[in-house]
């Protein structure tokens, strides 16, 4: 073999081995593995079939949403290919290759099982998954000749993970698709407009191309001149897949999702796969999981590694930046059905009070919208009884010292017993009001402000008796007809 051929056959001696050596040193300093525990990847002076399979699995790490370069896949593949086809490497080079391949594969298995991110660093109040002996898993896989099975066993055993892997490959194939080379045209009516079925729109052709590429529309479907027919059905399928209301109307939220390019979806799926690796979804045979981005809560059973969803419901969560919903994992010890909820002081200070200062008539308008004169004229008895019942529910006595809440009358908590006399006037007024509304619908228009006294919250702080007396005076004024019918209607919520 001449000098040129020999140099071309040993590129790892010049380029690959220094890169592998640097990675091996970094992993060793991080405590990932010991060199003494390195398996044998060479049969004599040539790489074994297991070594070639291992480096191929590392090169395919992108299918799991991971980066192949984090495991030195390209330098290892180059070095092993040169060692298999060219001149035999020396003992030092073989040892370095074996150690590098072992550390890379162990790190790959560990990242698949436990993830790469510490959960508490991203505001998740739970511990990472338990330790995983990647070296032992690799040794067992080499003895059995099942490296691919070891990779599959390290993945989360969740149907969602497998579905996302398939979806990741699909969206990677859409990167650079012509349907996303230019944005969709604006909707009719501008930024606040919407596109309803049957309306003409210049973007129907581009919309059809995107929905067909995503699999929501048949590839051979005819593109109508207006937004109608099969295009509306395909949009409904798109909306269901993205957690939107499947109304077949392109509003602001649907329009924003349609504009997301496949490359961005790929990144979202990669991050979701990473989160699934360290999210503790397999702690017990029965769990309740709140999927915050989806606004959905699910209760499911895990039997023989299979997940069975038993209950599913929509939930309300906080905003991402100012009122974020905490992410945590805790054993469930008790469940309270239909709990009574008071506005916490922090929400009252940061949200409720500032809104009322900016707009003092906010609650009055909300009351009028819920009980308009037209609605009261159509069904006065039902409307009045409903408002009286709502006022009765609002009648409460808050026991701040005991941090509990009781209803009045019929106090259930002993700590509220001494507040019975202060709650009684408001409760009596509410009871009388409910009876009057039920028996005489016309009385609702004359005294709808009476239940306002039921909103009085009595506590131990100074000034509470004076506020209760003021509420009773307002009740007397309302009964005497001092308020106008419109003001009474606004106050009766």
C-alpha positions in Angstrom: 0.0 0.0 0.0 1.5 3.3 -1.0 1.7 6.4 1.2 -1.2 8.2 -0.4 -3.5 5.2 0.0 -2.4 4.5 3.5 -3.0 8.2 4.5 -6.5 8.1 3.0 -7.3 4.9 4.8 -6.4 6.3 8.2 -8.3 9.6 8.5 -9.2 8.7 12.1 -5.5 8.9 13.0 -5.4 12.6 12.1 -8.9 13.9 12.8 -11.3 11.5 14.5 -9.1 10.3 17.4 -8.2 13.7 18.8 -11.9 14.6 18.8 -12.8 11.3 20.5 -10.1 11.8 23.0 -11.4 15.2 24.0 -14.9 13.8 24.4 -13.7 10.9 26.4 -11.8 13.2 28.7 -14.8 15.5 29.2 -17.1 12.5 30.0 -14.6 11.0 32.4 -14.2 14.3 34.2 -18.0 14.5 34.5 -18.0 11.0 36.1 -20.0 9.3 33.5 -18.1 6.0 33.4 -14.8 4.3 34.3 -12.3 3.3 31.7 -11.7 0.0 33.4 -15.3 -1.0 32.8 -15.1 -0.4 29.0 -16.4 -3.4 27.0 -14.6 -4.9 24.1 -15.8 -3.6 20.8 -13.0 -5.0 18.6 -12.5 -8.6 17.4 -8.7 -8.6 17.2 -7.7 -5.5 15.3 -11.1 -4.9 13.6 -14.3 -3.4 15.0 -17.0 -6.0 15.7 -20.5 -6.0 14.3 -21.8 -4.8 17.7 -19.5 -1.7 17.4 -20.8 -0.9 14.0 -24.4 -1.3 15.2 -23.8 0.8 18.2 -22.4 3.7 16.2 -25.3 3.5 13.8 -27.7 3.8 16.8 -25.9 6.8 18.0 -26.1 8.4 14.5 -29.9 7.8 14.7 -30.2 9.7 18.0 -32.1 12.5 16.1 -35.1 10.1 15.8 -35.4 10.4 19.6 -35.2 14.2 19.6 -31.5 14.1 20.7 -28.4 15.5 19.0 -26.0 12.8 17.5 -23.1 15.2 17.9 -23.6 15.1 21.7 -22.4 11.4 21.5 -19.6 12.0 19.0 -21.5 9.9 16.4 -19.8 11.3 13.3 -16.1 11.0 14.6 -16.8 7.5 16.0 -18.4 6.4 12.8 -15.6 7.7 10.7 -12.9 6.1 12.9 -14.6 2.7 13.0 -15.1 2.7 9.2 -11.5 3.5 8.7 -10.4 0.8 11.2 -12.6 -1.8 9.4 -11.5 -1.0 5.8 -8.0 0.4 6.1 -4.8 -0.6 8.0 -5.3 -2.0 11.4 -4.9 0.6 14.2 -2.5 0.1 17.0 -3.4 -1.0 20.5 -3.6 2.6 21.9 -6.0 3.7 19.2 -8.1 0.6 19.7 -8.3 1.3 23.5 -9.3 4.9 22.9 -12.0 3.9 20.4 -13.4 1.3 22.7 -13.5 3.7 25.6 -15.1 6.5 23.6 -17.8 4.2 22.1 -18.6 2.8 25.6 -18.9 6.2 27.2 -21.0 7.6 24.3 -23.4 4.7 24.3 -23.8 4.8 28.1 -24.5 8.5 27.9 -27.1 7.9 25.2 -28.9 5.2 27.3 -28.8 7.5 30.3 -30.2 10.5 28.4 -33.0 8.3 27.0 -34.0 7.0 30.5 -33.5 10.1 32.7 -33.3 13.1 30.2 -30.7 15.7 30.0 -32.4 18.5 32.1 -32.7 18.8 35.8 -36.5 19.3 36.4 -36.1 21.9 39.2 -34.0 24.1 36.8 -37.2 24.7 34.8 -39.5 25.3 37.7 -40.8 21.8 38.1 -41.2 20.9 41.7 -40.2 17.2 41.6 -37.1 15.2 41.6 -35.5 13.6 38.5 -36.0 9.9 37.8 -34.1 7.4 39.9 -30.5 6.6 39.0 -30.0 4.4 36.1 -27.0 2.0 35.7 -26.2 2.6 32.0 -22.9 0.6 32.2 -24.7 -2.5 33.5 -27.4 -2.1 30.8 -24.8 -1.9 28.1 -22.9 -4.9 29.3 -26.1 -6.9 29.4 -27.0 -5.8 25.9 -23.6 -6.8 24.6 -23.8 -10.2 26.2 -27.2 -10.9 24.6 -26.5 -9.1 21.3 -29.5 -6.8 21.8 -28.3 -3.3 21.5 -31.4 -2.0 19.7 -33.6 -3.6 22.4 -31.6 -1.8 25.1 -32.2 1.5 23.4 -36.0 0.7 23.2 -36.0 -0.4 26.9 -34.5 2.9 27.9 -37.3 5.0 26.3 -40.3 6.0 28.3 -43.0 3.4 28.2 -45.7 5.9 27.2 -48.0 5.7 24.1 -47.6 9.5 23.8 -43.8 9.1 23.5 -44.1 6.6 20.6 -46.7 8.8 18.9 -44.4 11.8 19.2 -41.5 9.9 17.7 -43.6 9.2 14.6 -44.8 12.7 14.4 -41.3 14.0 14.7 -40.2 12.1 11.6 -43.2 13.4 9.8 -42.6 17.0 10.5 -38.9 16.7 9.8 -39.9 15.6 6.3 -42.0 18.8 6.0 -39.1 21.2 6.7 -38.7 23.3 3.6 -42.1 22.3 2.1 -43.3 24.8 -0.5 -46.6 25.3 1.4 -44.7 27.3 4.1 -42.4 29.3 1.9 -44.8 32.3 2.1 -47.3 33.3 4.9 -51.0 33.0 4.6 -52.8 36.1 3.4 -54.6 38.2 6.1 -58.1 37.2 7.1 -61.1 39.3 6.1 -61.5 42.1 8.6 -57.9 42.5 9.5 -56.2 41.3 12.7 -59.4 40.9 14.6 -61.3 39.3 11.6 -62.2 35.7 10.9 -63.0 33.4 8.0 -66.3 31.5 8.2 -67.4 28.7 5.9 -68.7 29.9 2.6 -66.6 33.1 2.5 -64.2 33.8 -0.4 -60.5 34.1 0.6 -57.3 34.5 -1.4 -55.5 31.9 0.8 -57.7 28.8 0.1 -55.1 27.3 -2.2 -52.2 27.8 0.2 -54.4 26.6 3.1 -55.3 23.4 1.2 -51.6 22.7 0.5 -50.8 23.0 4.2 -53.6 20.8 5.3 -52.9 18.2 2.7 -49.2 18.1 3.8 -50.2 17.7 7.4 -52.6 14.9 6.6 -55.8 16.6 7.4 -56.9 16.9 3.8 -56.8 14.3 1.1 -54.0 15.0 -1.4 -56.4 14.7 -4.4 -59.1 16.9 -2.9 -60.4 19.6 -5.2 -59.6 23.1 -3.9 -62.8 25.3 -3.9 -62.8 28.9 -4.7 -64.3 29.7 -1.4 -63.6 28.4 2.1 -66.2 25.5 2.0 -66.7 21.8 1.7 -63.9 19.4 2.3 -61.6 22.3 3.2 -63.8 23.2 6.3 -63.8 19.5 7.4 -60.0 19.4 7.1 -59.7 22.6 9.2 -61.9 21.0 11.9 -59.5 18.0 12.0 -56.6 20.4 12.3 -58.3 22.3 15.1 -59.0 19.1 17.0 -55.4 18.0 16.8 -54.2 21.3 18.1 -56.6 21.6 21.0 -58.7 24.3 19.4 -62.5 24.5 19.2 -63.4 22.5 16.1 -65.9 25.1 14.8 -64.6 25.2 11.2 -63.9 29.0 11.6 -60.4 30.5 11.1 -60.1 33.0 14.0 -57.0 34.5 15.6 -56.0 31.3 17.5 -56.5 29.0 14.5 -54.8 31.4 12.1 -51.7 31.6 14.4 -51.4 27.8 14.5 -51.7 27.5 10.8 -48.8 29.9 10.4 -46.4 27.8 12.5 -43.7 26.4 10.3 -42.7 22.6 10.4 -39.2 23.5 11.7 -40.7 25.1 14.8 -43.0 22.1 15.3 -39.9 19.9 15.2 -38.3 21.8 18.0 -41.5 21.7 20.0 -41.7 17.9 19.7 -38.1 17.5 20.6 -38.6 19.5 23.8 -41.8 17.5 24.6 -39.9 14.3 24.2 -37.2 15.5 26.6 -39.9 16.5 29.1 -41.5 13.1 28.9 -38.2 11.5 29.9 -38.0 13.1 33.3 -41.7 13.7 34.0 -42.8 11.0 36.5 -45.8 9.6 34.7 -45.1 5.9 35.7 -44.9 6.2 39.5 -48.0 4.2 40.2 -50.7 2.0 38.6 -53.2 4.8 39.0 -52.5 8.5 38.4 -54.2 11.8 37.8 -52.2 14.0 35.4 -52.9 17.6 34.4 -51.4 18.4 31.0 -51.0 22.2 31.3 -50.3 23.0 27.6 -53.3 21.0 26.6 -55.7 22.4 29.3 -56.8 18.8 29.9 -56.8 16.6 33.0 -56.7 12.8 32.7 -57.1 9.9 35.2 -55.6 6.7 34.0 -54.5 3.2 35.0 -51.3 1.4 34.1 -51.6 -2.3 33.7 -48.9 -4.5 32.2 -47.1 -1.4 30.8 -50.3 -0.3 29.0 -51.9 3.1 29.8 -55.7 3.1 29.9 -57.4 6.6 30.2 -60.4 6.4 32.6 -61.5 10.0 32.8 -60.8 13.2 30.8 -61.9 16.8 31.4 -60.9 20.3 30.5 -59.2 22.5 33.2 -58.3 26.1 33.8 -54.6 26.9 34.3 -52.7 30.1 35.0 -50.8 32.3 32.7 -47.2 31.4 31.8 -45.4 34.5 33.1 -47.4 36.1 36.0 -49.8 33.5 37.4 -48.1 30.3 36.3 -49.6 27.0 37.5 -47.1 25.1 39.6 -45.7 21.8 38.3 -45.4 19.2 41.1 -45.9 15.6 42.0 -47.5 14.5 45.3 -49.3 11.5 46.6 -53.1 12.2 46.7 -54.4 11.8 50.2 -57.9 13.3 50.0 -60.3 14.7 47.5 -62.8 17.5 48.2 -65.8 17.6 45.9 -67.5 21.0 45.1 -65.1 23.0 47.4 -66.0 26.5 48.5 -63.6 29.0 47.0 -62.9 32.6 48.2 -60.7 35.0 46.3 -57.2 34.7 47.9 -55.8 38.0 49.2 -52.9 37.9 46.7 -55.4 37.7 43.7 -57.6 40.4 45.2 -54.6 42.7 45.6 -53.0 42.0 42.2 -56.1 41.5 40.0 -59.5 42.2 41.4 -58.9 45.6 43.2 -56.8 47.1 40.3 -59.6 46.2 37.8 -62.2 47.8 40.0 -60.1 50.9 40.4 -59.7 51.3 36.7 -63.4 50.4 36.0 -65.7 50.8 39.1 -68.8 49.8 37.0 -67.3 46.5 35.9 -69.4 44.3 38.2 -72.6 46.3 37.5 -72.2 45.8 33.7 -71.6 42.1 34.3 -74.7 41.9 36.4 -76.8 43.6 33.7 -75.4 41.3 31.0 -76.4 38.2 33.0 -79.9 39.5 33.9 -81.1 41.7 31.0 -84.7 43.2 31.1 -85.6 41.2 28.0 -84.6 38.0 29.8 -86.5 38.9 32.9 -89.6 39.8 30.9 -89.6 36.4 29.2 -89.1 34.3 32.4 -89.4 36.6 35.5 -89.9 33.8 38.0 -87.0 31.7 36.9 -84.6 34.7 36.6 -85.5 36.1 39.9 -85.2 32.7 41.7 -81.8 32.1 40.1 -80.5 35.5 41.3 -81.9 34.9 44.8 -80.3 31.5 44.9 -76.9 33.0 43.8 -77.2 35.6 46.6 -77.9 32.8 49.1 -74.8 31.0 48.0 -72.8 34.2 48.4 -74.0 34.6 52.0 -71.0 33.5 54.0 -69.1 34.1 57.2 -65.3 33.8 56.7 -63.5 32.6 59.8 -60.0 34.0 59.2 -58.6 32.8 62.5 -59.5 29.2 61.8 -58.8 29.5 58.0 -62.2 27.9 57.2 -65.4 29.0 55.6 -69.0 28.2 56.7 -72.4 28.9 55.2 -75.0 30.9 57.0 -77.5 29.8 58.3 -76.7 26.2 59.3 -73.2 26.9 60.4 -71.2 23.6 60.2 -67.9 24.7 61.6 -67.6 25.2 65.4 -65.2 28.1 64.9 -68.0 30.1 63.2 -70.6 29.6 66.0 -69.9 33.0 67.5 -70.5 34.7 64.2 -74.1 33.3 63.9 -75.7 36.5 65.2 -73.8 38.6 62.7 -74.6 36.4 59.8 -78.3 36.0 60.8 -79.6 39.4 59.5 -78.1 38.9 56.0 -79.2 35.3 55.8 -82.7 36.2 56.9 -82.9 38.9 54.3 -81.8 36.5 51.6 -84.3 33.8 52.7 -87.1 36.3 52.6 -86.0 37.6 49.3 -85.9 34.1 47.7 -89.5 33.4 49.0 -90.7 36.8 47.6 -89.2 36.2 44.2 -90.6 32.7 43.9 -94.1 33.7 45.0 -94.4 37.1 43.4 -92.3 37.6 40.2 -93.2 41.3 40.1 -91.4 41.9 43.4 -88.1 41.3 41.7 -88.2 44.6 39.8 -88.9 46.6 43.0 -86.2 45.3 45.2 -83.5 43.4 43.3 -80.8 45.1 45.3 -81.9 43.4 48.5 -79.6 40.4 48.2 -76.6 42.8 48.1 -76.7 42.6 51.9 -75.8 39.0 51.6 -72.4 39.9 50.2 -71.3 41.2 53.5 -68.3 39.2 54.8 -67.9 39.4 58.6 -64.6 38.7 60.3 -62.7 39.4 63.5 -61.0 42.6 62.3 -61.9 46.0 63.7 -64.8 47.7 61.9 -66.6 44.5 60.9 -69.7 45.3 63.1 -69.9 48.8 61.5 -69.8 47.3 58.0 -72.6 44.8 58.9 -74.7 47.7 60.2 -74.1 49.6 57.0 -75.2 46.6 55.0 -78.4 46.4 57.0 -79.1 50.1 56.4 -78.6 49.6 52.7 -81.1 46.7 52.9 -83.7 49.0 54.5 -83.1 51.6 51.8 -83.5 49.1 49.1 -86.8 47.8 50.6 -88.1 51.4 50.8 -87.5 51.8 47.0 -84.8 54.5 47.3 -82.9 52.9 44.4 -84.1 53.1 40.8 -85.2 49.9 39.1 -82.1 49.9 36.9 -79.8 50.3 39.9 -81.7 47.5 41.6 -81.3 45.3 38.6 -77.6 46.0 38.5 -77.1 45.1 42.1 -79.1 41.9 42.0 -76.5 39.4 40.9 
